[in-house]
Amino acid sequence: MDPVNEARTLVGELFPEAWAALLGGSVVTGRRTPTSDLDILVVVEGLTEPYRESLRRHDWPVDLLAHSRTSLGVWIERDFARRQPVLARFCAEGIVLADRSAGRLERLREELGARLESGPGAPSQAALDRARYVLSDLLDDLEGATDPGELAFIEWNVVEAAARLALSLGGRWQGDGKWLLRELRAHDPGLAEALLRARQAPDELAAVAGRVLERAGGRLWEGYRVAGDVFHRPLWHVTPAALSEATAQSTGMRRLAAISDAATGSRRLWMGQTHVPPATRSADHHHGDSETAIYVVSGNPVFVFLDGGQERRIETGPGDYVFVPPFVPHREENPDPDTEAVVVIARSTQEAIVVDQPDLRMR
């Protein structure tokens, strides 16, 4: 059976209103094997939670990835950040099964294709030094190993570390499992075959990996040092006068940043105030991949979100707390005609992420 027709039929049956759907993986790359499955990515507007599901259709194993447009964008950026753009390749190189995006899918594919072509760039010096240190340490272990089981594991670790270092030096993307080998073969087929030949010959493997290390600057073990002092940094005092409006804003409310990367150098936490004027409501919005905790200082703000497709309202007062999970569309309202509502907000990202939405439905 033709994998494209089978995948297109499955998408039509399970996701008839999909924003987009694509088929990727080995079945579309010419590397199809008897155990290859149908790797299908489906983008569904309003999907409240992305998920992965394995199922079987006729004689085909199916690996299904379901995303909303929002979650797909977040997962793509996460992959780029770790230099392994799995979803970006899926979107850019997969076969389109369904497209109701009014041209936006094609623009996304072009954008991702350009980013993939340009590569991740050179690694930072710290990352390069770390990779040299790891491979140098593994080569010492390889030389001294006497237990056959330990030797087998060390050999495979050397192969992987040498492959990753070579890809980093070449400004190339990384991969896991068979995809790491495919990336290396595309970048340096000679090195890929040399590592495979030497994987059970310790002396030969040490020589091959050693040549990769020399290209990176040679072995690095003695003298390698990473600063780790987290105990001698000053506390920060932020007064009300120092609060900053230089943060993301939503229509109908005013945010003031107190604790942020820009203000205090915080790495993971953002904290500040939000003021909602009398008889005002914010725009519908979400805060991306950020968890948000809210403490009501004054007034009686109302927090609105969808629960089972219906609007739900949480009415609060001073001393109350509210937790907003990542990506959940919501809005804040202040129904009081005379009194401003003030809340303190803490988020799990350095800066305030605010993505305005046309309504409360998940995108």
C-alpha positions in Angstrom: 0.0 0.0 0.0 1.1 3.5 -0.8 2.2 5.2 2.5 1.1 8.7 1.3 -2.4 7.6 0.4 -2.7 5.6 3.6 -1.6 8.6 5.7 -3.8 11.0 3.9 -6.8 8.8 4.4 -6.1 8.4 8.1 -5.8 12.2 8.6 -9.1 12.7 6.7 -10.8 10.2 9.0 -9.4 11.3 12.4 -8.8 15.0 11.7 -11.1 16.2 9.0 -10.7 19.9 10.0 -6.9 19.8 10.5 -5.2 23.1 9.9 -2.3 21.1 8.4 -0.9 17.6 8.3 2.4 16.2 7.0 4.0 12.8 6.5 7.7 12.5 7.4 10.3 10.0 8.5 12.0 7.2 6.6 9.0 6.4 4.3 9.5 9.7 2.5 13.3 9.8 2.5 14.1 6.7 0.5 15.3 4.8 3.6 12.1 2.8 4.1 12.5 -0.5 5.8 10.0 -3.4 6.6 9.5 -1.9 10.1 9.2 1.8 9.0 6.1 3.5 10.4 4.0 6.4 9.2 5.3 9.5 11.0 2.4 11.9 10.8 2.3 15.5 12.1 -1.2 17.0 12.5 -1.8 20.6 13.5 -5.2 21.2 14.9 -6.6 24.6 15.9 -8.1 24.6 19.4 -6.1 21.5 20.5 -5.7 22.0 24.2 -2.8 19.7 24.7 -0.2 18.4 22.3 0.3 14.7 22.4 2.1 11.7 20.8 0.2 8.5 20.0 1.3 5.1 18.6 -1.4 3.2 16.8 -1.8 0.7 13.9 -3.8 1.2 10.7 -4.2 -1.8 8.5 -0.6 -3.2 8.2 1.0 0.2 9.0 2.4 1.2 12.4 1.6 4.9 12.9 3.5 7.4 15.0 1.2 10.4 15.4 2.2 13.8 16.6 -0.7 16.3 17.3 0.0 20.0 18.0 -1.8 23.3 18.0 -0.1 26.1 16.0 1.1 27.5 19.3 2.6 24.4 20.7 4.2 23.5 17.3 6.1 26.8 17.3 7.3 26.3 20.8 8.5 22.7 20.2 10.3 23.8 17.0 12.2 26.5 18.9 13.1 24.0 21.6 14.6 21.7 19.0 16.5 24.5 17.4 17.9 25.5 20.8 19.3 22.0 21.4 20.6 21.9 17.8 18.4 18.9 16.9 15.6 20.4 14.7 13.5 17.3 14.4 10.1 19.0 14.0 11.5 21.7 11.8 12.8 19.0 9.3 9.4 17.3 9.6 7.6 20.5 8.6 10.1 21.7 5.9 10.7 18.3 4.2 7.6 16.3 4.9 4.9 15.5 2.3 1.8 17.7 2.8 -1.3 15.6 3.5 -3.7 18.4 4.3 -3.5 22.2 4.2 -6.2 24.6 5.4 -3.7 27.3 6.4 -4.4 29.8 3.6 -0.8 29.8 2.6 0.7 30.0 6.1 2.0 26.4 6.0 4.0 27.1 2.9 5.5 30.2 4.3 6.4 28.3 7.4 8.0 25.5 5.4 10.1 28.1 3.4 11.2 29.9 6.6 12.2 26.6 8.3 14.0 25.4 5.2 16.1 28.5 5.2 17.0 28.1 8.9 17.9 24.5 8.4 20.0 25.3 5.4 21.9 28.0 7.4 22.8 25.6 10.2 23.1 26.2 13.9 26.4 28.1 13.6 29.6 27.6 15.5 29.3 26.3 19.1 30.3 28.6 21.9 33.8 28.3 23.3 32.3 26.9 26.6 30.4 24.2 24.7 33.4 23.3 22.6 35.6 23.0 25.6 33.1 20.8 27.3 32.9 18.5 24.3 36.7 18.3 24.2 36.8 17.5 27.9 34.2 14.8 27.6 35.8 13.0 24.6 39.3 13.3 26.2 38.0 11.7 29.4 36.3 8.9 27.4 39.6 8.2 25.5 41.3 7.8 28.9 38.6 5.3 29.9 39.0 3.5 26.6 42.7 3.1 27.1 42.4 1.7 30.6 39.3 -0.5 30.2 39.7 -4.2 31.0 36.1 -5.3 31.6 34.6 -6.4 28.2 31.1 -5.0 29.1 32.5 -1.7 30.2 34.7 -1.5 27.1 31.7 -2.0 24.8 29.8 0.8 26.4 32.8 3.1 26.4 33.4 2.4 22.7 29.9 3.4 21.7 30.2 6.6 23.9 33.4 7.5 22.1 31.7 7.0 18.7 28.9 9.3 19.7 31.0 11.9 21.3 33.4 12.1 18.3 30.4 12.3 15.9 28.8 15.1 17.9 32.1 17.1 18.1 32.7 16.7 14.4 29.2 18.0 13.6 29.6 20.9 16.0 32.9 21.9 14.4 31.2 21.8 11.0 28.4 24.0 12.2 25.9 21.2 11.5 22.8 20.0 13.2 22.8 17.1 15.7 20.6 14.0 15.9 19.9 11.0 18.1 20.3 7.3 17.2 20.2 6.6 13.5 19.6 10.3 12.8 23.0 11.1 14.3 24.7 8.8 11.8 22.6 10.3 9.0 23.7 13.8 9.9 27.3 12.7 10.1 27.2 10.8 6.8 25.8 13.9 5.2 28.5 16.1 6.6 31.6 13.8 6.6 30.9 10.3 5.1 34.6 9.3 5.5 34.5 10.0 9.2 31.2 8.2 9.6 32.5 5.0 8.0 35.8 5.2 9.9 34.0 5.4 13.3 31.8 2.5 12.3 34.8 0.4 11.3 36.6 1.2 14.5 33.8 0.8 17.0 35.1 -2.6 18.3 38.8 -1.9 17.8 39.9 0.3 20.7 43.3 1.4 19.3 41.8 2.3 15.9 38.9 4.0 17.5 41.2 6.1 19.7 43.1 7.2 16.6 40.0 8.2 14.7 38.5 10.1 17.7 41.9 11.7 18.4 42.0 13.2 14.9 38.6 14.8 15.5 39.9 16.2 18.8 42.9 17.6 17.1 40.6 19.6 14.8 38.9 21.0 17.9 42.2 22.0 19.5 43.4 18.7 21.0 42.8 16.9 24.2 41.5 18.9 27.1 41.5 17.4 30.6 44.2 18.8 32.9 43.5 22.4 33.6 39.8 22.2 32.5 37.8 24.4 34.9 34.2 25.5 34.9 33.3 28.3 37.3 30.5 27.2 39.6 30.4 29.8 42.4 26.7 30.6 43.1 27.3 31.6 46.7 28.9 35.1 46.4 26.5 37.2 44.5 24.7 40.3 45.9 21.0 40.5 46.8 19.0 43.0 44.8 16.7 45.6 46.3 14.0 47.0 43.9 12.0 49.9 45.2 8.5 51.0 43.9 10.2 53.9 42.1 12.5 51.5 40.2 9.6 49.4 38.7 9.8 49.5 34.9 7.2 49.5 32.1 9.7 48.0 29.7 7.9 44.7 29.6 5.2 43.1 27.4 1.8 44.7 27.7 -1.8 43.7 27.0 -4.5 46.1 26.0 -6.6 47.3 29.0 -3.9 46.7 31.7 -0.5 48.1 32.8 2.4 45.8 33.8 5.4 46.9 35.8 8.6 44.7 35.9 10.4 44.3 39.2 12.5 41.2 39.0 13.7 40.4 35.5 16.9 39.6 33.5 17.2 43.2 32.5 16.7 44.6 36.0 18.4 42.1 38.3 19.9 39.4 36.1 17.4 36.7 37.2 17.8 33.6 35.0 14.4 31.9 35.3 12.1 34.1 37.3 10.1 37.2 36.3 8.1 39.1 38.9 6.2 42.4 38.9 2.9 44.1 39.2 -0.2 44.4 37.0 -2.7 47.3 37.4 -6.2 46.9 35.9 -8.2 50.2 35.9 -11.8 50.3 37.0 -14.4 48.8 34.6 -11.7 47.4 32.4 -10.8 44.1 30.9 -7.6 42.9 29.3 -7.2 41.4 25.8 -7.5 37.7 25.6 -3.9 36.3 25.8 -1.6 33.6 27.0 1.9 33.5 28.4 3.6 31.0 26.2 5.7 28.4 27.9 5.6 30.3 31.2 3.9 29.3 34.4 2.3 32.3 36.1 1.4 32.8 39.7 -0.8 35.7 40.7 -1.4 37.3 44.1 -4.2 39.8 44.5 -3.1 42.9 46.4 -6.2 45.0 46.1 -9.5 45.1 44.3 -11.6 42.2 43.1 -10.2 41.1 39.7 -11.8 38.4 37.8 -9.9 35.8 35.7 -11.7 34.3 32.7 -10.8 31.1 30.7 -12.5 28.3 28.8 -13.4 25.1 30.6 -15.0 22.4 28.5 -15.7 25.0 25.8 -17.6 27.3 28.2 -16.3 30.5 29.8 -15.5 30.1 33.5 -14.9 33.1 35.8 -12.8 33.1 39.0 -13.7 36.0 41.2 -11.0 37.0 43.6 -10.2 39.4 46.4 -7.1 40.6 48.4 -5.0 37.7 49.6 -6.1 35.2 46.9 -3.7 33.4 44.7 -4.4 32.2 41.1 -2.2 29.9 39.0 -2.2 30.1 35.2 -0.6 27.1 33.4 1.5 27.6 30.2 -0.4 28.4 27.0 -3.8 28.7 28.5 -5.7 31.6 26.9 -7.3 33.8 29.5 -8.1 37.4 30.4 -8.3 39.6 33.5 -11.3 41.8 34.2 -11.9 44.5 36.8 -15.7 44.9 37.0 -15.5 47.5 39.8 -16.6 50.9 38.4 -14.5 52.9 40.9 -11.5 50.9 42.2 -8.3 49.8 40.4 -7.3 46.2 40.9 -3.6 45.5 41.6 -1.9 42.1 41.5 1.6 40.8 41.9 2.7 38.3 39.2 5.6 35.8 39.2 6.4 33.9 36.1 8.8 31.1 35.3 10.5 32.9 32.4 13.0 35.8 32.6 10.7 38.2 30.9 7.0 38.5 30.6 5.6 36.6 27.6 2.3 37.9 26.3 0.7 36.6 23.2 -2.6 38.4 22.4 -5.4 36.2 21.0 -8.6 37.1 19.1 -10.6 35.0 21.7 -10.1 32.4 24.4 -9.9 29.4 22.1 -6.6 27.6 21.9 -4.7 28.2 18.6 
